[in-house]
Amino acid sequence: MLLNQKEALDILIKYNIAFPQTAIFLDRGDISNLKINYPVALKIDSPEIMHKSDMGGVFTDISSSVELWKKVEILEQRLKEKQIKEYKFVLQEMVKGTEFIIGMKSDKTFGKVIVFGLGGVFVEVLKDVSMRIAPLSIKDCKEMMDEIKGKKLLEGFRNNPAVNKEKIIELLLKVSQLSLKEKEISEIDFNPVIANEKTALVVDARIIREKNA
């Protein structure tokens, strides 16, 4: 069962995992009551949609409430066309940095396997990831970062400054802890995790819980 964003954020809060300023709302009538700093990203949250971007369910760099109103109207029309009934909207403050993926998959043989690599579209195109079996040590985390082909992005590349590796290590350790304690969670997909000189924030959290849990 795919958790909704409220449930996913509750888990992030429980494990002290950082994410951008976020608001969840139902329709355009709620926009005037939202308290969030622009620019923002707008996303659909629905159990009927596994990959939001595939159906045009994400807008970024929205700079005003007027623009937000228009984007919500567009998404409402797309939802209507696809006959999706159960949904909410997620509004999130934009964050700048380098995109990574941190995730977990349950393996029948090895148990909880933690994944780290380049995020965003790169994870599907380049498949540049490293893996370790939980529980992770700090040494494991450092090795995972060093193993990916895109490790230069961690050090800073062209216009992108170096990221805060300590924050990435902290996040990997928290995902490892979460994976072992929350035994009913079978899959975690934090993509993207946006890292910069100061922090590493989970921008999109997809968490799957076993149905019989």
PyMOL commands that set and color helices and strands:
alter all, ss='L'
color gray80, all
select helices_A, chain A and resi 5-14+28-33+52-55+65-81+122-125+138-147+152-155+165-181
alter helices_A, ss='H'
color red, helices_A
select strands_A, chain A and resi 22-25+40-45+58-62+88-93+98-107+111-118+129-133+185-195+200-202+205-209
alter strands_A, ss='S'
color yellow, strands_A
deselect
rebuild
show_as cartoon
